[in-house]
Amino acid sequence: MMSGTARAARDALIPEWERALSRLKDSTKVAVRDVVGRQQALFAEPDTVQIQVRPKAKKAKKATKAKADSALDEASVTGVPTKRSRRQG
């Protein structure tokens, strides 16, 4: 939780931040006036920002299984050392 002094320091900065944000919005109106909807996209809430989302490419399951099978075949051909048993004593 925030202490009272930290909260007061934060609250004292809010008016300055609001003025700065207002000036920023005014200057972007001029800068992006040629592109319709650009300012709304820049200052939109995070939920509405994602406009162009590409779906993830699906991986081929058969190719992965084929690689695993070939790796097993190679291991059996080259000879994998056996696991040593624990010494009892």
C-alpha positions in Angstrom: 0.0 0.0 0.0 1.0 3.6 -0.5 1.9 5.8 2.4 0.2 9.1 2.8 3.2 11.1 1.7 3.7 9.1 -1.4 0.0 9.4 -2.3 0.2 13.2 -1.8 3.3 13.5 -4.0 1.5 11.5 -6.7 -1.7 13.5 -6.5 0.3 16.7 -6.7 1.6 15.7 -10.1 -1.8 14.8 -11.6 -2.7 18.3 -12.8 0.6 18.7 -14.5 0.2 15.4 -16.3 -3.3 16.3 -17.4 -2.0 19.6 -18.9 0.8 17.8 -20.7 -1.5 15.1 -22.1 -3.9 17.8 -23.3 -1.0 19.6 -25.1 0.1 16.3 -26.6 -3.3 15.5 -27.9 -3.6 19.0 -29.4 -0.3 18.7 -31.2 -1.1 15.3 -32.5 -4.3 16.6 -34.1 -2.1 18.8 -36.3 0.5 16.1 -36.9 -1.9 13.3 -38.0 -4.6 15.3 -39.6 -4.0 13.6 -43.0 -4.7 10.1 -41.6 -8.3 9.4 -40.5 -8.6 7.7 -37.1 -4.9 7.9 -36.3 -5.3 10.1 -33.3 -8.1 7.9 -31.9 -5.8 4.9 -32.3 -2.9 6.6 -30.6 -4.9 7.6 -27.5 -7.2 4.6 -27.4 -7.6 2.4 -24.4 -5.4 -0.7 -24.5 -8.3 -3.0 -25.2 -9.1 -1.3 -28.5 -5.6 -0.8 -29.8 -5.1 -4.2 -31.4 -6.4 -3.6 -34.9 -4.4 -6.0 -37.1 -3.8 -9.2 -35.2 -2.4 -12.1 -37.3 -3.4 -15.6 -36.3 -0.5 -17.8 -35.3 0.7 -20.3 -37.9 -0.2 -23.9 -37.1 2.8 -26.3 -36.9 2.6 -29.5 -38.8 2.4 -32.4 -36.4 3.5 -35.0 -38.9 6.8 -33.2 -39.6 7.6 -33.1 -35.9 6.8 -36.8 -35.5 8.9 -37.7 -38.5 11.9 -35.9 -37.1 11.5 -37.7 -33.7 11.2 -41.1 -35.5 14.3 -40.4 -37.6 16.2 -39.3 -34.5 15.3 -42.6 -32.8 16.4 -44.5 -35.8 19.8 -42.8 -35.9 20.3 -43.4 -32.2 19.6 -47.1 -32.6 22.0 -47.4 -35.5 24.9 -45.5 -33.9 24.5 -47.3 -30.6 23.6 -45.5 -27.5 25.6 -46.4 -24.4 23.4 -48.2 -21.9 22.7 -46.7 -18.5 25.0 -48.0 -15.8 23.3 -49.5 -12.8 24.0 -48.2 -9.3 26.7 -50.0 -7.4 25.3 -51.9 -4.5 27.6 -52.2 -1.6 
